[in-house]
Amino acid sequence: MTVAPFIPQGGDIVENALLGGRVRLRQPAKGYRAGMDAALLAAAAGARPGERVIEAGCGAGAVLMQVAARTPGVSLTGVERDPAMAALARENAALNGAGATILEGDVAAGFRALGPEPFDRAVSNPPFFDDPGALRTPSPGKQGAWMADDGLAVWTRFLLKAVREGGRITVIHRADRLPDLLTLLGETAGSFSIRPVHPHADEPAKRVLVQAVKTGKAPLRLLPPLVLHDRSGAKHTAEAEAILRGEAALEW
């Protein structure tokens, strides 16, 4: 299929190969660029053929495209408030034959405003900051991806409404926001599983992957960490490299 390139206003796009070349992703050359976090979230999504999966804040579709490549037969929906990025996500879906539905909508408006029935799974990489004083003002191209205008609670509330009872929510976020994630998702979800993500084995975790089950009651599980780099000079550890190439998943 030939897909006419979408050019975001004010900049060019580049095309990157993900999952060892199984996914082609077009995204803005400047501003927020999908990378490791998107790859880890897709690897941890845990989707099964026939399930319906929604992503809150899908951007150009990096997570959705990787989930589609990892698990054929999954029904995918993305929600994105930026019309330009939503259009780019649709282009990427066509480019990869993913068949994902991309809805333009603001997470802050709530899940019910979108109209669909609750999903089996919801995934998200919410903006990492909700306090403008917490970091130097990001460039306009990164503002929406880094700064949650309405706070993390808006995102967790959306995710909790987006899944059916027994549905699973998977989030990647800063490790220091783990208490907030557990508190906010714990309003109607439980059965938490947490996987720390460390830059090196001898350094504190910078990210956490958190899975919660709506109405789940099982005890919290702290899973073995994922270490991204070692001191051997290789770019990634063998485990991280296998995930990035789509040869392994992050199991719960």
Residue frames as qw, qx, qy, qz and C-alpha x, y, z in Angstrom:
[[0.000, 0.888, 0.460, 0.000, 0.00, 0.00, 0.00],
 [0.389, 0.326, -0.017, 0.862, 1.23, 3.46, -0.88],
 [0.296, -0.787, -0.472, 0.266, 0.60, 6.02, 1.85],
 [0.258, 0.783, 0.026, 0.566, 0.92, 9.73, 1.18],
 [0.494, -0.064, -0.497, 0.711, 3.26, 11.20, 3.78],
 [0.270, -0.889, -0.355, -0.101, 1.70, 13.42, 6.45],
 [0.453, 0.306, -0.237, 0.803, 3.75, 16.52, 7.23],
 [0.326, -0.714, -0.505, 0.359, 2.99, 18.12, 10.61],
 [0.147, 0.943, 0.105, 0.278, 2.68, 21.87, 10.49],
 [0.215, -0.916, 0.321, -0.111, 6.00, 23.53, 11.23],
 [0.360, -0.566, 0.738, 0.064, 8.26, 20.53, 10.73],
 [0.571, 0.323, -0.678, -0.331, 9.20, 17.39, 8.83],
 [0.899, -0.271, 0.230, -0.256, 8.74, 13.78, 9.68],
 [0.112, 0.516, -0.845, -0.083, 11.17, 10.90, 9.82],
 [0.915, -0.048, -0.238, -0.322, 10.54, 7.21, 9.46],
 [0.200, -0.547, 0.777, -0.239, 12.00, 4.83, 12.04],
 [0.710, 0.027, -0.676, -0.193, 12.13, 1.03, 12.09],
 [0.495, -0.451, 0.522, -0.528, 10.95, -0.66, 15.30],
 [0.866, -0.093, 0.440, -0.220, 10.92, -4.28, 16.45],
 [0.538, -0.236, 0.693, 0.417, 13.81, -5.22, 14.20],
 [0.073, 0.167, -0.564, -0.805, 12.13, -3.66, 11.16],
 [0.027, 0.409, 0.909, 0.078, 8.69, -5.24, 11.63],
 [0.010, 0.854, 0.466, -0.231, 7.17, -1.82, 12.33],
 [0.356, 0.336, 0.166, 0.856, 7.60, 1.38, 10.33],
 [0.211, -0.774, -0.481, 0.354, 6.85, 4.50, 12.34],
 [0.277, 0.549, 0.146, 0.775, 6.59, 8.01, 10.97],
 [0.410, -0.760, -0.390, 0.320, 6.91, 10.72, 13.61],
 [0.121, 0.990, -0.035, 0.065, 7.96, 14.36, 13.84],
 [0.706, 0.376, -0.301, 0.519, 11.65, 15.00, 13.33],
 [0.119, 0.332, -0.429, 0.831, 11.57, 17.50, 16.19],
 [0.605, -0.385, 0.108, -0.688, 9.72, 17.48, 19.50],
 [0.693, -0.279, 0.598, -0.291, 8.59, 14.34, 21.29],
 [0.541, 0.379, -0.697, -0.279, 9.92, 11.13, 19.76],
 [0.929, -0.251, 0.059, -0.267, 8.70, 7.69, 20.78],
 [0.307, 0.591, -0.731, 0.149, 11.48, 5.45, 22.08],
 [0.233, 0.138, -0.919, 0.288, 12.25, 3.07, 24.92],
 [0.352, 0.081, 0.588, -0.724, 9.16, 3.83, 27.02],
 [0.712, 0.279, -0.127, -0.632, 6.84, 3.06, 24.11],
 [0.563, 0.292, -0.765, -0.109, 8.69, -0.18, 23.38],
 [0.058, 0.083, -0.873, 0.476, 8.48, -1.31, 27.00],
 [0.514, 0.157, 0.369, -0.758, 4.79, -0.45, 27.28],
 [0.730, 0.297, -0.374, -0.489, 4.00, -2.41, 24.12],
 [0.445, 0.251, -0.853, 0.109, 6.05, -5.36, 25.39],
 [0.041, 0.027, 0.793, -0.607, 4.13, -5.28, 28.67],
 [0.505, -0.030, -0.134, -0.852, 0.65, -4.82, 27.20],
 [0.285, -0.045, 0.926, -0.242, -0.08, -8.54, 27.44],
 [0.634, 0.294, -0.016, -0.716, -2.81, -8.42, 24.80],
 [0.456, 0.017, 0.886, 0.082, -4.28, -11.64, 23.43],
 [0.073, -0.099, -0.682, -0.721, -5.87, -12.27, 20.03],
 [0.257, -0.567, -0.730, -0.283, -9.49, -11.17, 20.00],
 [0.325, -0.611, -0.451, 0.564, -9.12, -8.69, 22.84],
 [0.165, 0.877, 0.229, 0.390, -10.00, -5.00, 22.58],
 [0.605, -0.322, -0.174, 0.707, -7.21, -2.66, 23.67],
 [0.116, 0.948, 0.186, 0.230, -7.30, 1.12, 24.07],
 [0.596, -0.052, -0.177, 0.781, -4.35, 3.49, 24.49],
 [0.111, -0.946, -0.270, 0.144, -4.85, 6.86, 26.18],
 [0.071, -0.896, 0.307, 0.314, -2.64, 9.47, 24.53],
 [0.910, 0.145, 0.336, 0.196, -1.46, 7.41, 21.57],
 [0.179, -0.674, 0.395, 0.598, 0.61, 10.12, 19.84],
 [0.392, 0.504, -0.557, -0.531, 1.82, 8.89, 16.46],
 [0.931, 0.038, -0.094, -0.351, 0.87, 5.32, 17.34],
 [0.252, 0.562, -0.778, 0.128, 4.21, 3.82, 18.37],
 [0.384, -0.166, 0.814, -0.404, 2.73, 1.63, 21.10],
 [0.771, 0.317, 0.288, -0.471, -0.30, 0.57, 19.07],
 [0.659, 0.583, -0.427, -0.211, 1.79, -0.39, 16.05],
 [0.131, 0.446, -0.862, 0.201, 4.12, -2.50, 18.18],
 [0.553, 0.005, 0.682, -0.479, 1.22, -4.21, 19.95],
 [0.787, 0.451, 0.005, -0.421, -0.30, -5.00, 16.55],
 [0.514, 0.566, -0.642, -0.050, 2.97, -6.51, 15.33],
 [0.103, -0.331, 0.867, -0.359, 3.42, -8.52, 18.52],
 [0.335, 0.222, 0.851, -0.338, -0.14, -9.86, 18.69],
 [0.225, -0.056, -0.591, -0.772, -2.07, -10.17, 15.41],
 [0.362, -0.439, -0.791, -0.222, -5.82, -10.32, 15.87],
 [0.223, -0.460, -0.512, 0.690, -6.02, -7.64, 18.57],
 [0.103, 0.815, 0.441, 0.362, -8.58, -4.85, 18.12],
 [0.475, -0.197, -0.192, 0.836, -6.80, -1.54, 18.77],
 [0.016, 0.902, 0.342, 0.263, -8.10, 1.93, 19.55],
 [0.487, -0.046, -0.211, 0.846, -6.04, 5.03, 20.25],
 [0.093, -0.923, -0.372, 0.032, -7.16, 8.33, 21.79],
 [0.524, -0.044, 0.046, 0.849, -5.20, 11.49, 20.93],
 [0.038, 0.834, 0.374, -0.405, -6.16, 15.14, 21.46],
 [0.083, -0.600, 0.372, 0.703, -3.67, 16.63, 18.95],
 [0.766, 0.534, 0.186, -0.306, -5.31, 16.42, 15.50],
 [0.405, 0.728, -0.536, -0.136, -1.94, 16.41, 13.72],
 [0.151, -0.388, 0.899, -0.139, -0.65, 13.49, 15.79],
 [0.683, 0.210, 0.598, -0.363, -3.94, 11.64, 15.42],
 [0.696, 0.650, -0.115, -0.284, -3.66, 11.99, 11.64],
 [0.217, 0.631, -0.745, -0.003, -0.10, 10.70, 11.79],
 [0.451, -0.159, 0.832, -0.281, -1.25, 7.72, 13.90],
 [0.777, 0.429, 0.317, -0.336, -3.83, 6.89, 11.23],
 [0.522, 0.715, -0.438, -0.158, -1.13, 7.09, 8.57],
 [0.062, -0.486, 0.861, -0.138, 1.06, 4.72, 10.57],
 [0.665, 0.083, 0.656, -0.348, -1.82, 2.30, 11.01],
 [0.767, 0.589, 0.027, -0.252, -2.31, 2.23, 7.23],
 [0.286, 0.730, -0.620, -0.030, 1.42, 1.94, 6.63],
 [0.119, -0.340, 0.908, -0.214, 1.64, -1.11, 8.90],
 [0.533, -0.144, -0.709, -0.439, -1.71, -2.67, 8.02],
 [0.071, 0.024, -0.792, 0.605, -2.68, -2.46, 11.68],
 [0.312, -0.502, -0.679, -0.434, -6.33, -1.50, 11.27],
 [0.264, -0.336, -0.583, 0.691, -6.32, 0.59, 14.45],
 [0.048, -0.832, -0.458, -0.311, -9.09, 3.09, 15.15],
 [0.370, -0.025, -0.256, 0.893, -7.79, 6.52, 16.16],
 [0.152, -0.830, -0.530, -0.086, -10.21, 8.78, 18.02],
 [0.214, 0.432, -0.158, 0.862, -9.62, 12.48, 18.50],
 [0.561, -0.719, -0.330, -0.244, -10.45, 13.31, 22.08],
 [0.028, 0.637, -0.501, 0.586, -9.06, 14.72, 25.32],
 [0.493, -0.122, -0.815, 0.280, -8.44, 12.34, 28.20],
 [0.015, 0.037, 0.462, -0.886, -9.60, 15.16, 30.49],
 [0.536, -0.065, -0.212, -0.814, -13.11, 14.91, 28.99],
 [0.628, -0.142, 0.656, -0.394, -13.43, 11.37, 30.33],
 [0.187, -0.066, 0.931, 0.307, -13.88, 7.99, 28.70],
 [0.348, 0.535, 0.737, -0.221, -17.66, 8.18, 28.45],
 [0.253, 0.741, -0.051, -0.620, -17.40, 11.19, 26.15],
 [0.001, 0.380, -0.776, -0.503, -15.85, 8.93, 23.49],
 [0.729, 0.148, -0.129, -0.656, -18.82, 6.57, 23.28],
 [0.614, 0.204, -0.749, -0.144, -17.37, 3.03, 22.97],
 [0.873, -0.431, -0.169, -0.157, -18.01, 0.13, 25.34],
 [0.446, -0.751, 0.486, 0.003, -15.33, -0.59, 27.96],
 [0.595, 0.556, -0.576, -0.066, -12.27, -2.48, 26.71],
 [0.941, -0.180, -0.259, 0.124, -10.45, -5.62, 27.84],
 [0.691, -0.259, -0.075, 0.671, -7.19, -3.71, 28.32],
 [0.132, 0.983, 0.051, 0.116, -6.02, -0.12, 28.55],
 [0.752, -0.101, -0.028, 0.651, -2.43, 1.09, 28.24],
 [0.092, 0.975, 0.086, 0.181, -0.87, 4.50, 28.67],
 [0.621, -0.013, -0.173, 0.764, 2.34, 6.45, 29.04],
 [0.095, -0.932, -0.349, 0.016, 0.88, 9.53, 30.79],
 [0.269, 0.798, -0.210, 0.497, 2.79, 12.82, 30.75],
 [0.678, -0.060, -0.548, 0.486, 5.49, 12.62, 33.41],
 [0.207, -0.093, -0.356, 0.906, 4.93, 16.03, 34.97],
 [0.098, -0.749, -0.602, -0.259, 1.88, 17.97, 36.16],
 [0.336, -0.839, -0.134, 0.406, 3.72, 20.81, 37.91],
 [0.541, 0.795, 0.003, 0.273, 5.14, 23.39, 35.48],
 [0.175, -0.890, 0.386, -0.170, 7.66, 24.40, 38.14],
 [0.883, -0.305, 0.353, 0.054, 9.09, 20.88, 38.31],
 [0.711, 0.039, 0.432, 0.554, 11.19, 21.23, 35.17],
 [0.054, -0.382, 0.280, 0.879, 12.39, 23.74, 32.66],
 [0.629, 0.501, 0.205, -0.557, 9.61, 24.55, 30.20],
 [0.619, 0.038, 0.699, 0.356, 9.80, 21.93, 27.42],
 [0.014, 0.139, -0.503, -0.853, 9.75, 22.85, 23.77],
 [0.609, 0.166, 0.058, -0.774, 6.27, 23.25, 22.24],
 [0.664, 0.215, -0.634, -0.333, 6.65, 19.90, 20.48],
 [0.421, 0.017, -0.856, 0.298, 7.15, 18.13, 23.80],
 [0.287, -0.239, 0.333, -0.866, 4.71, 20.12, 25.95],
 [0.788, -0.120, -0.120, -0.592, 1.75, 17.79, 25.53],
 [0.831, 0.076, -0.549, 0.054, 3.78, 14.61, 26.02],
 [0.431, 0.163, -0.606, 0.649, 5.62, 15.82, 29.13],
 [0.111, -0.043, 0.413, -0.903, 3.08, 17.99, 30.93],
 [0.142, -0.485, -0.858, -0.089, -0.30, 16.72, 32.16],
 [0.095, -0.428, -0.076, -0.895, -2.42, 19.86, 32.12],
 [0.647, -0.471, -0.122, -0.587, -5.05, 18.36, 34.43],
 [0.426, -0.525, 0.659, -0.330, -2.85, 16.11, 36.57],
 [0.124, 0.201, -0.967, -0.100, -2.18, 12.38, 36.75],
 [0.371, 0.213, 0.752, -0.501, -5.57, 11.74, 38.38],
 [0.597, 0.491, -0.055, -0.632, -7.33, 12.62, 35.12],
 [0.433, 0.419, -0.752, -0.267, -5.37, 9.91, 33.31],
 [0.009, -0.053, 0.968, -0.245, -5.94, 7.20, 35.91],
 [0.484, 0.327, 0.488, -0.649, -9.66, 8.05, 36.07],
 [0.597, 0.476, -0.346, -0.545, -9.89, 7.68, 32.28],
 [0.315, 0.311, -0.894, -0.076, -8.11, 4.32, 32.38],
 [0.209, 0.061, 0.861, -0.460, -10.31, 2.98, 35.18],
 [0.584, 0.432, 0.286, -0.624, -13.45, 3.86, 33.22],
 [0.450, 0.532, -0.532, -0.481, -12.01, 2.52, 29.95],
 [0.263, 0.185, -0.946, -0.047, -11.86, -1.15, 31.04],
 [0.735, -0.337, -0.408, -0.424, -14.55, -3.64, 32.00],
 [0.690, -0.567, 0.374, -0.250, -14.61, -5.40, 35.38],
 [0.893, -0.129, 0.378, 0.206, -11.60, -7.71, 35.41],
 [0.614, 0.745, -0.006, 0.259, -9.99, -5.64, 32.65],
 [0.752, -0.312, -0.014, 0.581, -6.30, -4.82, 32.90],
 [0.127, 0.990, -0.045, 0.042, -4.57, -1.45, 32.96],
 [0.816, -0.096, 0.050, 0.568, -0.88, -1.15, 32.14],
 [0.050, 0.997, -0.014, 0.061, 1.05, 2.09, 32.66],
 [0.734, 0.060, -0.147, 0.660, 4.68, 3.16, 32.39],
 [0.136, -0.955, -0.075, -0.252, 5.71, 6.17, 34.43],
 [0.170, 0.661, -0.538, 0.495, 8.46, 7.73, 36.53],
 [0.583, -0.127, -0.757, 0.267, 9.49, 5.53, 39.44],
 [0.104, -0.033, -0.501, 0.858, 9.00, 8.35, 41.93],
 [0.503, -0.078, -0.084, -0.857, 5.30, 8.54, 41.00],
 [0.389, -0.077, -0.915, -0.068, 4.66, 4.92, 42.01],
 [0.004, -0.286, -0.737, 0.612, 2.86, 5.87, 45.27],
 [0.369, 0.324, 0.029, -0.871, 0.55, 8.19, 43.32],
 [0.472, 0.135, -0.702, -0.515, -0.21, 5.52, 40.72],
 [0.275, -0.154, -0.933, 0.177, -1.07, 2.95, 43.38],
 [0.109, 0.338, 0.542, -0.761, -3.29, 5.38, 45.25],
 [0.409, 0.337, -0.144, -0.836, -5.12, 6.69, 42.20],
 [0.503, 0.107, -0.755, -0.407, -5.58, 3.36, 40.42],
 [0.160, -0.080, -0.915, 0.361, -6.46, 1.76, 43.75],
 [0.418, 0.056, 0.196, -0.885, -9.77, 3.62, 43.79],
 [0.851, 0.166, 0.126, -0.483, -11.41, 0.80, 41.82],
 [0.800, 0.405, -0.442, 0.001, -8.53, -1.51, 40.83],
 [0.621, -0.619, 0.474, -0.081, -6.17, -3.88, 42.62],
 [0.939, 0.080, 0.274, 0.189, -4.10, -7.02, 42.01],
 [0.173, 0.930, -0.291, -0.141, -1.12, -4.76, 41.29],
 [0.894, 0.008, 0.152, 0.422, 2.00, -6.05, 39.58],
 [0.006, -0.969, 0.187, 0.161, 5.03, -3.75, 39.52],
 [0.875, 0.140, 0.103, 0.452, 8.19, -4.11, 37.45],
 [0.219, -0.858, 0.153, 0.438, 10.99, -1.61, 38.15],
 [0.748, 0.582, 0.075, 0.312, 13.10, -0.51, 35.17],
 [0.525, -0.720, 0.161, 0.423, 16.72, 0.35, 36.00],
 [0.414, 0.844, -0.312, -0.135, 19.21, 2.14, 33.73],
 [0.439, 0.431, -0.764, 0.194, 21.98, -0.04, 35.24],
 [0.717, -0.322, -0.618, 0.027, 21.81, -2.78, 37.85],
 [0.505, -0.248, -0.448, 0.695, 23.63, -0.61, 40.40],
 [0.052, -0.113, -0.014, -0.992, 21.40, 2.46, 39.88],
 [0.351, 0.313, 0.627, -0.621, 17.91, 3.23, 41.21],
 [0.334, 0.501, 0.756, 0.257, 14.94, 2.54, 38.97],
 [0.016, 0.168, -0.118, -0.979, 13.95, 5.50, 36.79],
 [0.546, -0.048, -0.396, -0.737, 10.74, 3.94, 35.44],
 [0.380, 0.016, 0.862, -0.336, 8.08, 1.55, 36.67],
 [0.415, -0.104, -0.677, -0.599, 5.67, -0.58, 34.72],
 [0.328, 0.028, 0.681, -0.654, 2.46, -1.05, 36.68],
 [0.367, -0.198, -0.748, -0.516, -0.39, -3.41, 35.87],
 [0.321, 0.028, 0.600, -0.732, -3.70, -3.27, 37.74],
 [0.125, -0.300, -0.896, -0.304, -6.89, -5.29, 37.43],
 [0.376, -0.315, -0.036, -0.871, -10.22, -3.48, 37.74],
 [0.792, -0.393, 0.031, -0.466, -11.93, -4.81, 40.89],
 [0.735, 0.220, -0.606, 0.211, -8.91, -7.10, 41.43],
 [0.644, -0.707, 0.103, -0.273, -8.27, -8.28, 44.99],
 [0.923, 0.040, -0.217, 0.316, -5.04, -10.28, 44.71],
 [0.546, -0.708, 0.048, 0.446, -1.96, -9.26, 46.75],
 [0.260, 0.909, -0.278, -0.168, 0.51, -6.82, 45.21],
 [0.926, 0.013, 0.180, 0.332, 3.41, -8.47, 43.38],
 [0.026, -0.883, 0.364, 0.295, 6.85, -6.88, 42.98],
 [0.933, 0.342, 0.078, 0.076, 8.41, -8.52, 39.91],
 [0.719, -0.217, 0.216, 0.624, 12.08, -8.92, 38.99],
 [0.070, 0.806, -0.067, -0.584, 13.53, -5.69, 37.56],
 [0.747, 0.569, 0.196, 0.282, 14.38, -5.00, 33.97],
 [0.415, -0.653, 0.232, 0.590, 17.91, -3.62, 33.57],
 [0.583, 0.793, 0.087, -0.155, 18.45, -1.68, 30.36],
 [0.469, 0.764, -0.406, 0.177, 22.24, -1.32, 30.21],
 [0.878, -0.385, -0.031, 0.284, 25.33, -3.01, 31.57],
 [0.219, -0.874, 0.308, 0.307, 28.94, -1.86, 31.84],
 [0.774, -0.007, 0.523, 0.357, 30.24, -4.06, 29.01],
 [0.078, -0.369, 0.402, 0.834, 29.97, -1.35, 26.37],
 [0.079, 0.377, 0.839, 0.385, 26.98, -2.91, 24.63],
 [0.196, -0.330, -0.164, -0.909, 24.11, -0.52, 23.98],
 [0.713, -0.340, 0.041, -0.611, 21.59, -2.65, 25.87],
 [0.460, -0.264, 0.824, -0.200, 21.50, -5.75, 28.02],
 [0.048, -0.008, -0.923, -0.381, 20.58, -8.96, 26.20],
 [0.092, 0.523, 0.807, -0.258, 17.10, -8.91, 27.80],
 [0.170, 0.700, 0.147, -0.678, 16.43, -5.31, 26.80],
 [0.097, 0.387, -0.632, -0.664, 17.73, -5.90, 23.26],
 [0.040, 0.208, 0.960, 0.181, 15.42, -8.91, 22.83],
 [0.143, 0.668, 0.591, -0.429, 12.46, -6.75, 23.89],
 [0.131, 0.665, -0.155, -0.719, 13.40, -3.94, 21.52],
 [0.111, 0.256, -0.791, -0.544, 13.70, -6.40, 18.63],
 [0.742, 0.002, -0.081, -0.665, 10.34, -7.97, 19.43],
 [0.570, 0.194, -0.798, -0.004, 11.91, -11.31, 20.31],
 [0.319, -0.240, -0.797, 0.453, 10.68, -11.22, 23.93],
 [0.316, -0.699, -0.305, -0.565, 7.84, -9.72, 25.93],
 [0.049, -0.302, 0.613, -0.728, 7.53, -8.51, 29.51],
 [0.508, -0.330, -0.769, -0.205, 5.40, -11.13, 31.20],
 [0.391, -0.502, 0.261, -0.726, 3.19, -10.50, 34.21]]
